[in-house]
Amino acid sequence: MKKKIRDYILASIAVKEKILSDETLIEAVHTAVSMIIDCYKRGNKLLAAGNGGSAADAQHLAAELVARFLFDRPALPALSLTSNTSILTAVGNDYGFEDLFARQIEANAVKGDIFFGISTSGNSLNILKAAAACKEKGVVMIGLTGSKPCKMDELCGHMIKVPSDFTPHIQEAHLMIIHLLCALTEEQLFRR
């Protein structure tokens, strides 16, 4: 069992080492931070969504931006589209699970906002439909996925692709990237 524990940890570290050595991926994270900072400077907001563990990541991202990450500062406008069970069940019942996020983008997003779509596969239908809704509303989409080619590649304005096809390691790296985005956004907007 101890060998399995060590092997799992080493495999997770290997994914982060691949990220660290991938200049294109580092640039993708840098660009995403710049996009989020510009969004906030314009007075816009960030909306985030995903399914399962990615839903939790979307909520985590919104919470860090609204509350605080590393230091006290004014709240940043961010919404998780995965949190309101009444909206989720109403849209799911009346329209279908695939429309959960597109309907909320239609209702809450304005031109210049950012939608942060998280999908380990990059093929979640409700995230893909949200991407189409973003295009109609003039909302920029940042996608966070794994390494495999996916449908989000064609629909997102900007992609961050973790170099793994193993869902748990993708999710672990997603959380690290979310923390980086929060830390750098906070630092750049509210230099201490």
C-alpha positions as CSV (number, residue, x, y, z in Angstrom):
1,M,0.0,0.0,0.0
2,K,2.8,2.5,0.8
3,K,4.3,1.9,-2.6
4,K,0.9,2.7,-4.2
5,I,0.8,5.9,-2.2
6,R,4.2,7.0,-3.3
7,D,3.5,6.0,-6.9
8,Y,0.3,8.1,-6.9
9,I,2.1,11.1,-5.5
10,L,5.0,10.8,-7.9
11,A,2.6,10.6,-10.9
12,S,0.8,13.8,-9.6
13,I,4.2,15.5,-9.3
14,A,5.1,14.4,-12.8
15,V,2.1,16.3,-14.2
16,K,3.1,19.5,-12.4
17,E,6.7,19.0,-13.7
18,K,5.3,18.8,-17.3
19,I,3.3,22.0,-16.7
20,L,6.4,23.7,-15.4
21,S,8.5,22.7,-18.4
22,D,5.8,23.6,-21.0
23,E,6.4,27.3,-22.0
24,T,3.2,27.3,-24.1
25,L,1.1,26.2,-21.1
26,I,2.8,28.8,-18.8
27,E,2.0,31.5,-21.4
28,A,-1.6,30.2,-21.5
29,V,-1.9,30.7,-17.8
30,H,-0.3,34.2,-18.1
31,T,-2.7,35.2,-20.8
32,A,-5.7,34.0,-18.8
33,V,-4.6,36.1,-15.8
34,S,-4.2,39.1,-18.1
35,M,-7.7,38.5,-19.5
36,I,-9.2,38.3,-16.0
37,I,-7.4,41.4,-14.8
38,D,-8.6,43.3,-17.9
39,C,-12.1,42.1,-17.3
40,Y,-12.1,43.5,-13.8
41,K,-10.5,46.8,-14.9
42,R,-13.5,47.2,-17.3
43,G,-15.9,46.7,-14.5
44,N,-17.0,43.2,-15.7
45,K,-17.4,39.9,-13.8
46,L,-16.3,36.3,-14.0
47,L,-18.7,33.4,-14.2
48,A,-17.5,29.8,-13.7
49,A,-19.0,26.3,-14.2
50,G,-18.2,22.7,-14.4
51,N,-19.6,19.3,-13.5
52,G,-18.8,17.1,-10.5
53,G,-15.4,17.9,-9.2
54,S,-15.1,20.7,-11.7
55,A,-18.3,22.2,-10.3
56,A,-16.6,22.3,-6.9
57,D,-13.6,24.0,-8.6
58,A,-15.9,26.6,-10.2
59,Q,-17.3,27.3,-6.8
60,H,-13.9,27.5,-5.3
61,L,-12.7,30.0,-7.9
62,A,-15.7,32.2,-7.3
63,A,-15.3,32.1,-3.6
64,E,-11.6,33.1,-3.7
65,L,-12.4,36.0,-5.9
66,V,-15.4,37.3,-3.9
67,A,-14.0,36.7,-0.4
68,R,-10.2,36.9,-0.6
69,F,-7.3,34.7,-1.5
70,L,-4.0,35.8,0.2
71,F,-4.9,39.1,1.7
72,D,-7.8,41.4,2.5
73,R,-9.0,43.6,-0.4
74,P,-12.3,44.6,-2.0
75,A,-14.5,41.8,-3.3
76,L,-14.2,40.9,-7.0
77,P,-17.5,40.1,-8.8
78,A,-17.6,36.3,-9.6
79,L,-20.4,33.8,-9.9
80,S,-20.4,30.1,-9.8
81,L,-23.2,28.8,-12.1
82,T,-23.2,25.5,-10.2
83,S,-24.5,26.7,-6.8
84,N,-28.1,27.6,-7.0
85,T,-30.1,24.3,-6.8
86,S,-33.4,25.9,-7.6
87,I,-32.0,27.3,-10.9
88,L,-30.2,24.0,-11.7
89,T,-33.3,21.9,-11.1
90,A,-35.7,24.3,-12.9
91,V,-33.5,24.5,-16.0
92,G,-32.7,20.8,-15.8
93,N,-36.4,19.9,-15.6
94,D,-37.8,22.4,-18.1
95,Y,-35.0,22.5,-20.7
96,G,-32.5,19.7,-19.9
97,F,-29.2,19.3,-18.2
98,E,-27.3,20.4,-21.3
99,D,-28.8,23.9,-20.9
100,L,-27.9,24.5,-17.2
101,F,-25.1,27.0,-17.9
102,A,-26.2,28.5,-21.2
103,R,-29.5,29.7,-19.6
104,Q,-27.6,31.3,-16.8
105,I,-25.1,33.0,-19.2
106,E,-28.1,34.3,-21.1
107,A,-29.6,35.7,-17.9
108,N,-26.5,37.0,-16.1
109,A,-23.6,37.7,-18.5
110,V,-22.9,40.9,-20.4
111,K,-20.4,41.7,-23.1
112,G,-16.9,41.8,-21.7
113,D,-17.6,39.3,-18.9
114,I,-15.5,36.1,-18.8
115,F,-16.9,32.6,-18.6
116,F,-14.5,30.1,-17.1
117,G,-15.6,26.6,-18.2
118,I,-14.0,23.7,-16.5
119,S,-14.2,20.1,-18.0
120,T,-11.6,17.4,-17.6
121,S,-12.7,15.8,-20.8
122,G,-13.4,19.1,-22.7
123,N,-16.5,17.5,-24.1
124,S,-19.2,18.3,-21.4
125,L,-22.3,19.2,-23.4
126,N,-23.5,21.8,-20.9
127,I,-20.1,23.6,-21.1
128,L,-20.2,23.4,-24.9
129,K,-23.7,24.9,-25.0
130,A,-22.4,27.6,-22.6
131,A,-19.6,28.4,-25.1
132,A,-22.2,29.0,-27.8
133,A,-24.2,31.3,-25.4
134,C,-21.0,33.2,-24.7
135,K,-20.4,33.8,-28.4
136,E,-23.9,35.2,-28.8
137,K,-23.4,37.5,-25.8
138,G,-19.9,38.7,-26.5
139,V,-18.6,36.9,-23.4
140,V,-15.0,35.7,-23.6
141,M,-14.5,32.0,-22.6
142,I,-11.5,30.5,-20.9
143,G,-11.5,26.7,-21.0
144,L,-9.7,24.5,-18.5
145,T,-9.3,20.9,-19.6
146,G,-7.0,17.9,-19.9
147,S,-4.6,17.1,-22.7
148,K,-6.8,15.2,-25.1
149,P,-8.2,17.0,-28.2
150,C,-11.7,18.0,-27.4
151,K,-14.7,20.0,-28.6
152,M,-13.9,22.9,-26.3
153,D,-10.7,23.4,-28.4
154,E,-13.0,24.6,-31.2
155,L,-15.3,26.8,-29.1
156,C,-13.2,28.5,-26.5
157,G,-11.5,31.8,-27.0
158,H,-8.6,30.6,-24.8
159,M,-7.6,27.2,-23.5
160,I,-5.5,25.9,-20.7
161,K,-4.8,22.2,-21.2
162,V,-3.3,20.2,-18.4
163,P,-0.8,17.6,-19.8
164,S,-2.6,14.5,-18.5
165,D,-5.6,12.3,-19.4
166,F,-6.0,10.9,-15.9
167,T,-9.0,12.7,-14.3
168,P,-7.7,12.9,-10.7
169,H,-4.4,14.4,-11.8
170,I,-6.1,16.8,-14.2
171,Q,-8.3,18.0,-11.3
172,E,-5.3,18.4,-9.0
173,A,-3.5,20.5,-11.6
174,H,-6.7,22.5,-12.2
175,L,-6.9,23.5,-8.6
176,M,-3.2,24.6,-8.7
177,I,-4.0,26.7,-11.8
178,I,-7.1,28.2,-10.2
179,H,-5.0,29.2,-7.1
180,L,-2.4,30.8,-9.5
181,L,-5.1,32.8,-11.3
182,C,-6.5,34.0,-8.0
183,A,-3.1,34.9,-6.5
184,L,-1.9,36.8,-9.5
185,T,-5.2,38.6,-10.2
186,E,-5.3,39.7,-6.6
187,E,-1.7,40.8,-6.6
188,Q,-2.0,42.8,-9.8
189,L,-5.2,44.5,-9.0
190,F,-4.5,45.3,-5.3
191,R,-0.7,45.5,-4.9
192,R,0.2,45.7,-1.3
